[in-house]
Amino acid sequence: MSITPCLRSSTSLGTRTSLVSTSRLFSTSCRVETARSPSSTACLTQARLQPSTSNLLKRSSSGKHLTIPALACSVPQRRFASATLWNSGTDETPEYEISAVPENPRGKGKHIRTAAALIIGDEILNGKTLDSNSHHFAKYCFQHGVELKRIEVIPDDETEIVEAARRLVAQYDFVVTSGGIGPTHDDITYPSLSRAFSRPLKHHQETLTRMRAWPTKSENPSADQIAARERMALFPSGEGVDVLFVKRDIWTPVVRLEGKLHILPGIPSLFQALLAGLTPFLHLPPAEERPTRIQVFTSFPESTIAPFLTVLQNRVKDEGIRIGSYPVLQKGVYVSLIGANKDRVREVSAEIQIAIEGREMSEQDIAMEKERSRRTGSA
């Protein structure tokens, strides 16, 4: 769907709203992406992207119009009627207080070591939507020294969500879910996880306050519309549940269960923003324990270097160094080395470069090369 952002033009509760150009709301051109059902409305998607006010609200003095950093995103070209439901009585930019960081649920001094991602959505499995959240999460885990052990994609089915969530929480330190927390009938992640961990569903009042205070386009929402939107604040509750407000400019919280499972939206821009905001709430490994990755490129074919790499991997595996090879069609091979001991990884890299007549490539160099190959059609 093609989304035109909504912005209130008046300052009194219940007055009419108006559409403004995208350039007044975003710093650069942006199309809003969603990984949920196309029945989501334009302004409802906006409501998921933007903040609201609360008793902890702060006002920005930078200007009266709402602004959001532009995030790379896209959705099918289609327009829907407005369905956001409440006005805030203000057109100033709101800011929120971030939640206090609770005690480490794993215990003092213990760090997250392993992770898993549970991607929820029929639209992923039937090919309608390309999942980018698992890829982003994989990069996030590597950068922070957490070993991502599993990525699972499952449908919008309560039984499957319950089974997968219980199993992943039992096996891994850090689990995220993606998708299924919107207002429509197929958004069943919260109720499914409520059942999985025997935590009753309850409206979270602070989330409702922030949600309702957000400037909207609809003047007279129906009871059904109100109930649908309030479903986005109907969370599992009770012992072992944390509701974490992690971003000053987003009203949507991250709900955490059992100290391990973190419920995130499917919209990639929101997923990325909330995951970044969640970082201070996670007890990640210290920087010195995070792995080093070096990549070496050679023009030799993979079959030529395979015997050498096999012998080398067997020699260094007890040192915790992993070696992989990734061919580029008709160009050569990238050899990847990953290990916790930075100096030792560099020593092995130097040995590889000599043996296969290769050169070390930075992540930026590789990204640029892939882009050139994509443009020329040679990748």
BELJO-V10855 format. One record per pair of residues at least 12 apart in sequence whose ideal C-beta (glycine too) atoms are under 7 Angstrom apart, sorted by the first residue. I is the first residue (numbers start at 1). J is the second residue. D is the distance in Angstrom with one decimal. If there is no record, write none. Layout:
i=I j=J d=D
i=I j=J d=D
This chain:
i=1 j=38 d=6.2
i=1 j=42 d=6.7
i=1 j=75 d=5.3
i=1 j=76 d=5.7
i=1 j=77 d=6.6
i=1 j=78 d=3.8
i=1 j=79 d=6.0
i=1 j=80 d=6.1
i=2 j=77 d=4.7
i=2 j=78 d=6.6
i=2 j=79 d=5.7
i=3 j=31 d=6.6
i=3 j=32 d=4.6
i=3 j=42 d=4.5
i=3 j=45 d=6.1
i=3 j=75 d=6.9
i=4 j=19 d=5.5
i=4 j=22 d=6.7
i=4 j=42 d=6.4
i=5 j=22 d=5.9
i=5 j=25 d=4.3
i=5 j=46 d=5.6
i=6 j=19 d=6.1
i=6 j=43 d=4.6
i=6 j=46 d=5.8
i=6 j=82 d=6.7
i=6 j=217 d=4.6
i=7 j=20 d=4.7
i=7 j=24 d=7.0
i=7 j=25 d=6.1
i=7 j=65 d=6.5
i=7 j=66 d=5.9
i=8 j=87 d=6.6
i=8 j=91 d=5.3
i=8 j=215 d=4.3
i=11 j=89 d=7.0
i=11 j=90 d=6.4
i=11 j=91 d=5.6
i=12 j=89 d=6.7
i=13 j=87 d=5.3
i=13 j=89 d=4.5
i=14 j=87 d=6.3
i=14 j=219 d=5.8
i=16 j=219 d=6.8
i=17 j=217 d=4.3
i=24 j=65 d=5.9
i=25 j=66 d=6.2
i=25 j=67 d=6.7
i=25 j=68 d=6.6
i=26 j=68 d=6.2
i=26 j=70 d=4.4
i=27 j=67 d=6.7
i=27 j=69 d=6.2
i=27 j=70 d=5.1
i=28 j=70 d=4.2
i=29 j=70 d=7.0
i=30 j=70 d=4.0
i=30 j=71 d=6.3
i=30 j=73 d=6.3
i=31 j=73 d=5.8
i=31 j=74 d=4.9
i=31 j=75 d=6.3
i=32 j=45 d=5.3
i=32 j=49 d=6.4
i=32 j=73 d=5.6
i=32 j=75 d=6.3
i=33 j=73 d=3.3
i=33 j=74 d=5.2
i=33 j=75 d=5.2
i=33 j=267 d=6.1
i=33 j=268 d=5.4
i=33 j=269 d=6.1
i=34 j=75 d=5.4
i=34 j=267 d=5.0
i=35 j=121 d=6.1
i=35 j=123 d=6.7
i=35 j=129 d=5.1
i=35 j=179 d=5.6
i=35 j=266 d=3.4
i=35 j=267 d=6.0
i=35 j=268 d=6.6
i=36 j=179 d=6.6
i=36 j=182 d=5.0
i=36 j=187 d=6.8
i=36 j=266 d=5.4
i=37 j=184 d=5.3
i=37 j=186 d=5.8
i=38 j=76 d=6.3
i=38 j=78 d=6.3
i=39 j=184 d=5.6
i=40 j=182 d=6.2
i=40 j=184 d=6.9
i=41 j=80 d=4.4
i=41 j=81 d=6.2
i=41 j=82 d=6.2
i=41 j=83 d=4.0
i=42 j=79 d=6.7
i=42 j=80 d=5.7
i=42 j=82 d=6.8
i=43 j=82 d=4.4
i=43 j=83 d=6.2
i=43 j=84 d=4.1
i=43 j=216 d=6.6
i=43 j=217 d=5.1
i=44 j=83 d=4.7
i=44 j=84 d=5.7
i=44 j=183 d=6.7
i=46 j=84 d=6.8
i=47 j=84 d=4.8
i=47 j=214 d=6.0
i=48 j=252 d=6.4
i=48 j=265 d=6.4
i=48 j=267 d=6.0
i=48 j=270 d=6.0
i=49 j=68 d=6.3
i=49 j=269 d=6.8
i=49 j=270 d=6.3
i=50 j=66 d=6.7
i=50 j=68 d=6.0
i=50 j=214 d=6.4
i=51 j=94 d=5.1
i=51 j=96 d=5.9
i=51 j=214 d=6.8
i=51 j=249 d=4.7
i=51 j=250 d=5.5
i=51 j=251 d=5.0
i=52 j=88 d=6.7
i=52 j=94 d=6.5
i=52 j=210 d=4.0
i=52 j=211 d=5.4
i=52 j=212 d=7.0
i=52 j=213 d=4.4
i=52 j=214 d=3.4
i=52 j=251 d=4.1
i=53 j=88 d=5.5
i=53 j=94 d=4.7
i=53 j=210 d=6.5
i=53 j=213 d=3.6
i=54 j=96 d=6.2
i=54 j=206 d=6.2
i=54 j=209 d=4.8
i=54 j=210 d=4.6
i=54 j=213 d=6.6
i=55 j=209 d=6.8
i=56 j=96 d=6.2
i=56 j=97 d=3.8
i=57 j=94 d=5.5
i=57 j=96 d=6.6
i=58 j=95 d=4.3
i=59 j=92 d=5.2
i=60 j=92 d=6.2
i=60 j=93 d=3.8
i=60 j=95 d=6.1
i=62 j=93 d=6.5
i=64 j=91 d=5.2
i=64 j=92 d=5.7
i=66 j=93 d=5.7
i=67 j=93 d=6.4
i=68 j=249 d=6.9
i=71 j=269 d=3.8
i=73 j=268 d=6.3
i=73 j=269 d=5.0
i=82 j=217 d=4.1
i=82 j=218 d=5.5
i=83 j=218 d=6.7
i=83 j=225 d=6.1
i=84 j=216 d=3.6
i=84 j=217 d=5.6
i=84 j=218 d=5.8
i=85 j=216 d=5.8
i=85 j=218 d=5.5
i=85 j=221 d=4.2
i=85 j=225 d=5.7
i=85 j=226 d=5.8
i=85 j=229 d=4.9
i=86 j=212 d=4.2
i=86 j=214 d=6.7
i=86 j=216 d=5.3
i=87 j=215 d=6.0
i=87 j=216 d=5.6
i=88 j=213 d=4.3
i=88 j=214 d=5.9
i=88 j=215 d=5.1
i=91 j=215 d=6.5
i=95 j=248 d=4.8
i=95 j=249 d=6.8
i=96 j=210 d=6.6
i=96 j=245 d=6.1
i=96 j=248 d=5.2
i=98 j=245 d=5.8
i=98 j=246 d=6.3
i=98 j=248 d=6.2
i=99 j=244 d=4.9
i=99 j=245 d=4.6
i=99 j=246 d=6.9
i=101 j=280 d=6.1
i=101 j=281 d=5.5
i=102 j=242 d=5.8
i=104 j=283 d=4.9
i=105 j=259 d=2.6
i=106 j=173 d=6.9
i=106 j=259 d=6.5
i=106 j=283 d=6.4
i=110 j=283 d=6.7
i=111 j=283 d=5.3
i=111 j=284 d=6.3
i=111 j=285 d=4.8
i=112 j=146 d=5.4
i=112 j=173 d=4.5
i=112 j=174 d=4.5
i=112 j=282 d=6.0
i=112 j=283 d=6.0
i=112 j=284 d=5.8
i=113 j=146 d=6.7
i=113 j=147 d=6.5
i=113 j=173 d=5.5
i=114 j=146 d=6.9
i=114 j=147 d=5.3
i=114 j=149 d=5.2
i=114 j=172 d=4.6
i=114 j=173 d=5.0
i=115 j=141 d=5.0
i=115 j=146 d=4.9
i=115 j=147 d=6.9
i=115 j=148 d=4.9
i=115 j=149 d=6.7
i=115 j=172 d=5.9
i=115 j=173 d=6.7
i=115 j=174 d=4.2
i=115 j=175 d=6.9
i=116 j=149 d=5.9
i=116 j=150 d=4.3
i=116 j=168 d=4.5
i=116 j=172 d=4.5
i=116 j=175 d=5.0
i=117 j=134 d=5.0
i=117 j=137 d=4.9
i=117 j=151 d=4.7
i=117 j=176 d=5.4
i=117 j=178 d=6.8
i=118 j=152 d=5.4
i=118 j=154 d=6.8
i=118 j=164 d=5.5
i=118 j=165 d=6.5
i=118 j=168 d=6.1
i=118 j=175 d=6.5
i=118 j=177 d=4.7
i=119 j=131 d=5.5
i=119 j=133 d=6.4
i=119 j=134 d=5.6
i=119 j=151 d=6.9
i=119 j=152 d=6.9
i=119 j=153 d=4.5
i=119 j=178 d=5.0
i=119 j=179 d=6.5
i=120 j=154 d=5.9
i=120 j=156 d=6.4
i=120 j=161 d=6.3
i=120 j=177 d=5.9
i=120 j=178 d=6.5
i=120 j=179 d=4.3
i=120 j=180 d=4.5
i=120 j=189 d=5.8
i=121 j=156 d=6.2
i=121 j=179 d=4.3
i=121 j=180 d=6.6
i=121 j=266 d=6.0
i=122 j=155 d=5.0
i=122 j=156 d=5.1
i=124 j=153 d=5.3
i=125 j=153 d=6.1
i=125 j=155 d=5.7
i=131 j=153 d=6.7
i=132 j=268 d=5.1
i=133 j=178 d=4.4
i=133 j=266 d=6.9
i=133 j=268 d=5.8
i=133 j=271 d=4.8
i=134 j=151 d=4.7
i=136 j=271 d=6.9
i=136 j=272 d=5.7
i=137 j=176 d=6.2
i=137 j=275 d=7.0
i=140 j=275 d=6.0
i=144 j=284 d=4.7
i=144 j=290 d=6.7
i=145 j=284 d=6.6
i=145 j=285 d=3.9
i=145 j=289 d=5.5
i=145 j=290 d=3.4
i=145 j=291 d=6.4
i=146 j=174 d=6.2
i=146 j=284 d=6.6
i=146 j=285 d=6.9
i=149 j=172 d=6.0
i=150 j=168 d=6.9
i=152 j=164 d=5.8
i=156 j=180 d=6.1
i=156 j=186 d=4.8
i=156 j=188 d=5.8
i=158 j=188 d=5.8
i=158 j=192 d=4.5
i=158 j=195 d=6.8
i=161 j=189 d=6.6
i=161 j=192 d=3.8
i=161 j=193 d=6.9
i=161 j=196 d=7.0
i=162 j=192 d=5.7
i=162 j=195 d=5.6
i=162 j=196 d=4.2
i=165 j=193 d=5.8
i=165 j=196 d=4.7
i=165 j=261 d=6.2
i=166 j=196 d=5.4
i=169 j=258 d=5.4
i=169 j=260 d=5.0
i=169 j=261 d=5.2
i=173 j=260 d=6.4
i=174 j=260 d=6.5
i=174 j=282 d=6.9
i=175 j=260 d=5.4
i=175 j=261 d=4.6
i=175 j=262 d=6.9
i=176 j=262 d=4.9
i=176 j=264 d=5.4
i=177 j=189 d=6.0
i=177 j=261 d=6.8
i=177 j=263 d=5.2
i=177 j=264 d=6.4
i=178 j=264 d=5.5
i=178 j=266 d=5.2
i=178 j=271 d=5.9
i=179 j=266 d=3.2
i=180 j=266 d=6.8
i=181 j=232 d=6.5
i=181 j=263 d=6.4
i=181 j=265 d=5.5
i=182 j=232 d=6.5
i=183 j=228 d=4.2
i=183 j=229 d=5.3
i=183 j=231 d=5.2
i=183 j=232 d=5.6
i=189 j=263 d=6.3
i=190 j=234 d=5.9
i=190 j=235 d=5.8
i=190 j=236 d=6.6
i=193 j=236 d=5.7
i=193 j=257 d=6.1
i=193 j=263 d=6.7
i=194 j=236 d=4.2
i=197 j=236 d=6.6
i=197 j=257 d=5.4
i=197 j=258 d=6.2
i=199 j=236 d=3.7
i=199 j=237 d=6.0
i=199 j=238 d=5.0
i=199 j=241 d=5.7
i=199 j=257 d=6.9
i=200 j=237 d=5.8
i=200 j=238 d=6.3
i=201 j=234 d=5.2
i=201 j=235 d=6.9
i=201 j=236 d=6.3
i=202 j=235 d=6.7
i=202 j=237 d=4.0
i=203 j=230 d=6.4
i=203 j=233 d=5.4
i=203 j=234 d=5.5
i=204 j=233 d=5.1
i=204 j=235 d=5.0
i=204 j=243 d=5.6
i=207 j=233 d=4.0
i=207 j=243 d=7.0
i=207 j=253 d=5.9
i=208 j=230 d=6.6
i=208 j=233 d=4.8
i=210 j=251 d=3.9
i=211 j=232 d=6.9
i=211 j=233 d=6.0
i=211 j=251 d=5.5
i=214 j=251 d=6.2
i=235 j=255 d=5.1
i=236 j=255 d=6.8
i=236 j=257 d=6.2
i=240 j=257 d=6.3
i=240 j=258 d=5.3
i=240 j=259 d=6.9
i=241 j=255 d=6.8
i=241 j=257 d=5.9
i=242 j=256 d=4.2
i=243 j=255 d=5.6
i=244 j=256 d=6.1
i=244 j=281 d=5.6
i=246 j=274 d=6.0
i=246 j=277 d=3.3
i=246 j=278 d=5.1
i=246 j=281 d=6.5
i=247 j=273 d=6.0
i=247 j=274 d=6.4
i=247 j=277 d=4.2
i=250 j=273 d=6.3
i=250 j=274 d=6.8
i=252 j=265 d=6.5
i=252 j=270 d=6.8
i=252 j=274 d=6.9
i=254 j=274 d=5.5
i=254 j=278 d=5.5
i=262 j=278 d=6.5
i=289 j=340 d=6.5
i=291 j=338 d=5.3
i=291 j=339 d=6.3
i=291 j=340 d=5.4
i=292 j=339 d=6.2
i=292 j=342 d=4.4
i=292 j=345 d=4.8
i=293 j=336 d=6.4
i=293 j=337 d=6.9
i=293 j=338 d=4.9
i=294 j=337 d=4.9
i=294 j=345 d=5.8
i=294 j=346 d=6.8
i=294 j=349 d=4.5
i=294 j=360 d=6.2
i=295 j=334 d=5.3
i=295 j=335 d=6.9
i=295 j=336 d=5.1
i=295 j=361 d=5.0
i=295 j=366 d=6.3
i=296 j=335 d=4.6
i=296 j=349 d=6.1
i=296 j=352 d=5.3
i=296 j=353 d=5.6
i=296 j=358 d=4.2
i=296 j=359 d=6.8
i=296 j=360 d=5.6
i=296 j=361 d=7.0
i=297 j=332 d=6.0
i=297 j=334 d=5.5
i=297 j=358 d=5.7
i=297 j=359 d=5.9
i=297 j=361 d=4.9
i=298 j=332 d=5.4
i=298 j=333 d=5.6
i=298 j=335 d=6.9
i=298 j=356 d=4.3
i=298 j=357 d=6.1
i=298 j=358 d=3.8
i=299 j=332 d=4.2
i=300 j=332 d=6.6
i=300 j=333 d=6.7
i=300 j=356 d=5.7
i=300 j=357 d=7.0
i=302 j=325 d=5.6
i=302 j=327 d=4.7
i=302 j=333 d=4.9
i=305 j=325 d=7.0
i=305 j=333 d=6.4
i=305 j=356 d=4.9
i=308 j=355 d=5.6
i=308 j=356 d=6.8
i=309 j=323 d=5.8
i=309 j=325 d=6.0
i=309 j=335 d=6.8
i=316 j=348 d=5.9
i=319 j=339 d=6.8
i=319 j=341 d=6.9
i=319 j=344 d=6.1
i=320 j=339 d=5.4
i=320 j=340 d=5.7
i=321 j=337 d=6.2
i=321 j=339 d=3.9
i=321 j=344 d=6.8
i=321 j=345 d=6.2
i=321 j=348 d=6.0
i=322 j=338 d=4.8
i=322 j=339 d=7.0
i=323 j=335 d=6.7
i=323 j=337 d=5.6
i=324 j=336 d=4.6
i=335 j=352 d=5.9
i=335 j=358 d=6.7
i=337 j=349 d=5.6
